[in-house]
Amino acid sequence: MNRSSVTPLPGALARGLALGLAISLIPPGAFALDPDGTDVYDTPFDLFESEGLAGWEAAGEAAFAVANGILSVRAPGEEGGRLVSAAEYADFSLELDVLVVSGRARVGVRASAQSGGEGTGAVVLIDAATSASVRGLYSTSRGEWLDAPKAAGVREASAAEIAWRRLRIECRGASIKTWVDGAPAADAIDATTLTGRITLEVEGDTELLLRNARLTWLGASWWQPIFDGASFFGWHESGGALWAVEDGALVGRQEAENPEHGHLVSDRSYGDFTLRVEYRAKSGNSGLYFRIVETGSGPGVEGFQAEIDAERDAGGLYETGGRGWVVQPSAEATSSWFRPGEWNTMTVTALGGHIAVDVNGARSAELFDEVGRTAGPFALQVHGGQDVEVEFRAVELLQAGDRRLKPESVRTTDSDHSWAPPKDEPYTAEEVNGWIERLKLMRRQVEIAGGNYPMPGIIYDPVFHGVVDKGDYTVEKVYLPTHHRYFLTGNIYRPKGEGPFAGVLCPHGHWENGRFCERTEEEARDLIESGEERHLSAARYHLQARCVQLTRMGCVVFMYDMVGYGDGDQISHETGLSDVEAMLRLQNLFGFQSLNSFMALTILANDSTIDRGRIGMTGGSGGGTQTFITSAIEHARIRASVPAVMVSAGFQGGSRCENAPYLRYGTSNLEFTAMAAPRAVALIGANDWTADIMERGFPALNKHWENLGAGEKVEARVLGGFDHNYNVHSRELMYAFMNEHLELGQPTPIVERDFDPIPPAELSVFDSDHPRPSQKPDHSETHVRDLVSTYLDKQLDLLFFREGVDRLIVFRNVIALALKVMMWTELPEPGAVEAHVVSEEERDGLRTVKLVLGRSGEQQVIPALQLIPEEWNGNVVVAVHEAGKGHFFDRDGGLGDDALVILEEGASLLAIDCLLTGELVEGEEAVALPVDEGRHHIDPSYTWCYNKLLIAERVTDILTAVAYAKGLERAEHVNLLGRGRAGPWVILARGLTGEGEVGRVAADWSWHFSDIGSLDHPDMLPGALRYGDIEFFAAVCAPGELALVDASAVPEVVGKAYRSRGTAGNILTISSQYPKLLLDWVAADPNPIPPEPAQDRVLPTYPDPWPPFVFGDLER
C-alpha cells in the first residue's frame, strides 16, 4: 500500500473560485495520492519511516537506528537486543531486504503483546555463518520447529557470500510461508496464535542492515462455530450411533453389541480449512473425519480421520477405505500431549496437500504433498462394536473476511432459536416495565413484518348464514371482508342456550384441504388401530371433532380458513403475493393471515352471547403458529391459548405464511410464546421438532411465567409416541386446559365424544345466494392487491397530512419505528466500534489513515480511508458511494472533486467501502449476500425473516463509520455525503439517528424504491413502498439539515415535516452542476436544531396512529 503525498491547494486560488465554478480548474496534482493509494488490503506500505523508529519499541543492549530508509543494528557485546512493532498484525505479507554482516538474528511474527514480543510467535533464523543464510521457521511458543532448516547445501559461508537477501513472510490464517530471494523456503501450519507483533531480535556480536521493509495487510482470521451448542443444525446423522446434545456438547454413544459405525456429518463440504474442536473421550474409539465421502455401507464413510480414543493414538492420521494408519503416534508421544478423561483441544488444518493435526498445542501428525481428496464434509465418528461415549464442543472453523459473507452465518428456520428470560429470579417493577417496553417493540415488529402497521382501517360487516342444527349445537357460516375485497371465511359452532359462553378461535393448520380436511375410511381405521384416534368420525374429520367437543363444553368456536385454504382461495398459498411489488409493499401471506386472525377474534369479541373475558385459541402445526402470534399481539383479549406441535427452540415453521421479512429479527417462536404471559398457555409436543420442548424451551418459558408470579398458568406435555399430529390425546390435553382456564366447569377427566360430522362441501360459506369472491374479476388477487395498495397509501397520507404538530410527531415516530425494524440497526456508541489502523502517515500538511472498521465482536470488515488536513476544523464528512471509497479519487490516485473541496474547507474526509462495494468486490462477481440455500428460491422471505438485507447491512456500515468519527479526538461534527446510489443509503442512516447525532447530510436524489424491478436487486427493501418510499424516510430526517442533490423540488411530505418544526431552511435542493456550493455546505458546521415544540400530552414511542376500525371515512 503506497503512502500518500499531498500538495496543498493554494488558498488564493480556492478563495477565487466562484460558486459553481468547475472543480476541474484546480491544477492537476493538487492533493495527489499515489496510484492505488485508496486500498487498505493488498497494497504494501513501509514499516519504517525514512528517519527514526516511530512505531517501534527497542529493548536490550543492541543499537537500532534508521537513516535514509535503512535500519542498522549493532550488538557488539555479549547481549543482543529486540525491536518490536507497536502495532499488531493478523494476516499479512511482509517483504524486506536483510544483510547479516556477522552474528545471528531472528525475524518474528505474531508475537505476544503481553510479553513484549519475547519468547512467542514464529521466527525465521538469519545466520551470517552459513551459506543457507536464512533458515527454517521456528515456533518460540511451542519450542519446536514448524519447518526445520534443510541440511543439504548448508556449509560455512565465506566473506564473499555475505550479501543482501530478499525475505518474504506471509501469514494467512494457520498458514505461515517464507521465501528467500523469490524461492520457497518454509511452509508451516500454526493456528496457535493468529495475531501479534512483528519483531527483530539479534544475538550478541551481531551486525545487520535491513531495508525496503514493506507490509501488505491481508485482513484478520477468526473462529466461527459450526455447531450451535443446542441442536444438530448444519449436521446430519448417519449409521448406528446415538447422538444427543447435552449441556452444550454433542454426545455420541454406542454399545458393543452394535457393529455399525455411527457418524454425525456436516451438511456442507469444505476444501482448505482449519477446524478446531474440544473433545472428551470417556470410553472407546472415535475420530474427526475430514474431506470424506459417505458410502452408505461398510464403515459408512471414506477419508482421513484424526484419531480420537479414550486411551491411545490421539491425534494420529488414519485413512478409512485407503491406507489405514498413515501417521500413528507412539505411546510415549501420545502421553506427552493427550489428557485422558479430560477435555482436549484438537486442531486440524488441510491446505491443499499439506495436512497437520495438533492436540493441546502439540503437533501430533503432519503430511506434505498429500494427493488424496481435496474437499468433502466433516464427520464426527463413534466406532461400532465397542462401548463408546465421546463428547464434542466448541466445534469452530477458522474464517477470514466479513462474517456477513459466510454461508455458515446465515440463520434459517432450522437454526437454533433458543430463548432465555431476562433473568432467573422474580422481576422487579423496573424489570417488568423493561419487559413491557420490549413487548411493545416486538408487537410492532410482528405487525410491520405483515404490513399491518399502522393497522388498516376495516369496515366491520360480517355476513352470517346457513345455520345447520346438530341437536345440542349449531353450525353456521360466516364471511367478512378484511383487506377490502379479501374475505375471512369459516364456520361458527354454537352451543344451544343463551350463554354467556366462552369463545375459542381455531385456525386449522396445514392439514390437507384445511377446514375441509377429510381422511379416507381406510386412513381413519389405520389411525384407530395405531391408537391415535378412537372414533371413526374424529379420525376422518379431526378438525370438526375439536370444534364439536369444545362446543359441547360450553364454547362458541370459530374455525376459520387460513390464506389459500378452503373458501379463502382468492390468494394462492403456494404462489400468491410472491412478486416484487408485493415484497416492496409487505403484502405477504403472514400479514393477510394475521389480519384474518385479528378479525376472527373480533367476531368472537363482538358476539353478544360470548363472555369477552373468556376467549381462548388453539391450533396445530401452522395453526399453532397463528395461535402464538395472535396471542402475543392480542394478549389482552385471549385468556388461554394452546399452540400444538409447533413451538420449539429449533424449527420455526416451513410454510411461506410462517416466514415474513423482519419477523424473527432478534427473536423467535419461544419469545413470541412468552409474550402471552401472564395469560395461560399450554404447549403440546410430539415426535417431531417439538419432541425436546421439555428440555429446550419450556424451562425458559416456565421460569418467565414464574418470574411474573404466574407459574401455574403455563404447562407443556410431549406425546412422543405419535408423529406430527393434533390427535385425540393432544386434543384431550387441550380440553382439560381450556376447561380450567376458561372456567368451563366441566367434570373431569374430559373424554372426547363421538359426533355426526358435516360433509366438507356443506361447510362452504359460498352458494348461489352468496357467490364465491374468487370467481369475480374485481375480487381476484391482483385486484385485491391494487385496492389494498391504494387504500394503505391513502391511509398513510391521511396520517401525515392531518393538521397538528402532535400528528406530525406521531407520523415521524411511525415511519422511524418501521425503519428501525427494517434496518435492524442503530448508531452504536463510539466505544463499541473496533478500528484497526493499518497504516498512518503525515506528510505535506495532510494526515492519511488507512483502517478497517467494524462493530465489536461482529467480525465486520469496513475498509476506510481518512484524510485529515493540518488545519482541521473539527468536522468529519463520512463519504459513501456504491463504487466504494475509490470514487472520491481519480484513476491516477489523485483526489477527486468531492474530496478536494471538503479538505480545502478544512474538514476531514472519511471515505468507506460499505459491504460488497469498493475493494470488497472481486472483479465482476455478483453482489449478493448468502441465503437460505434450500428455500430462498421458493420465497426470499425464508432468508429475510431471519437475516438482514444487503441495503440494511450497508446502512449499518455507514452508522459504524459515523460512530467511529464521533469518537475521534477533536471531532466536533459528523456530516454525511452520499453520492450515486448511496444517496438514499445515507438518508436511511440519518433517519435512524437522533437529533444532533449527525450534522449535515447531502444525498444524491438518485433513485426510488419504486424503480426496483427484481427480488435480487441489491437495494431491495421489503416494505419500502408500504412506508412511502424514500420521500417518507427523508421526512424522518427533520429537523436535521438535509440537501437533496439534483431533486427537482423538495418533496411535499419532506417540506411539511421541516416546516412543522420551524426549520424550513434546513431542507434544500442543490444541483450537481454547482459542486463547490454543495461540498462547501456539507463540510461546514451544522446549524443548531431548535427544541421540540411543547406538547399537551406525552406521545407514545410505539404509537397507535388510530383505532383499528374506521367506519367509512377512509373509504371515501
Protein Blocks (a to p, Z undefined) as FASTA:
>chain_A
ZZdddddddfklmmmpcghiafklpcghiapacehklbmghpacdfbdfedjehiacedj
bdcddeehiacdddfblbdcddddfbdcfbdcdddddddfbhcddddehiafklnopapa
jdddddfkbmnlpgcjddfknopafbdcdfehpacddfklgccdddddddehjbccddee
hiafbdcddfkbgcdcddddddehiacddehiacddebjaddddfbehlacghiacedjb
dcddeehiacddddfklmbdcddddfbdcfbdcdddddddfbdjddddehiacehiajop
acddddddfkgoghiacdehilmpabdcdfklmmmmpcghiacddddddehjbccddeeh
iafbdcehiabdfbdcddddddehiacddddehiacddedjfklpmklpccfklccddcd
fbfcdcdfklmmmmmmmmmmmmmmmmmmnopaccdddddddddehiacehjaccdddddd
fehjaccdddddddedjbjaddddddebjaehilmoccdfklmmmmmmnopambfklmmm
mmlmmmmmmmmnopacdddddehiajllmbcfklgokbfklmmnopafklmmmmmmmmmm
mmmmmpmkbcfklccdddehjlmmmmmmmmmmmmmmmmbdcdehkbcckbnbjbfklpcg
hklgoiafklmmmmmpccdcdddddddfklmmmmnojlmmmmmmmmnopammgccdddfk
bccdddfklmmmmmmmmmmmnonopacdddddddddddfklmpcbdfklccfklpmklcf
klmmmmmmmmmmmmmmmmmmpgcjklmmmmmmmmmmmmmmmnopadddfklpccddfbdc
deehiacdddddddehklpacdddddddfklghiacddddfkbjmlmpcfkopacfklmm
mmmnopacdddddehiajlbghjaccdddddfklmmmomklmmmmpccfklmmmmmmmmm
mmmmmmpghiabdcdddehjllmmmmmmmmmpcehkaccdddddfbcfklpcbfklmkbc
ghklmnopjmlmmmmmpccdcddehiabdcfklmmmmmmnopammpccddfklmmlmmmm
mmmccdddddddddfbdcdfbdcfbafbdghjlmZZ
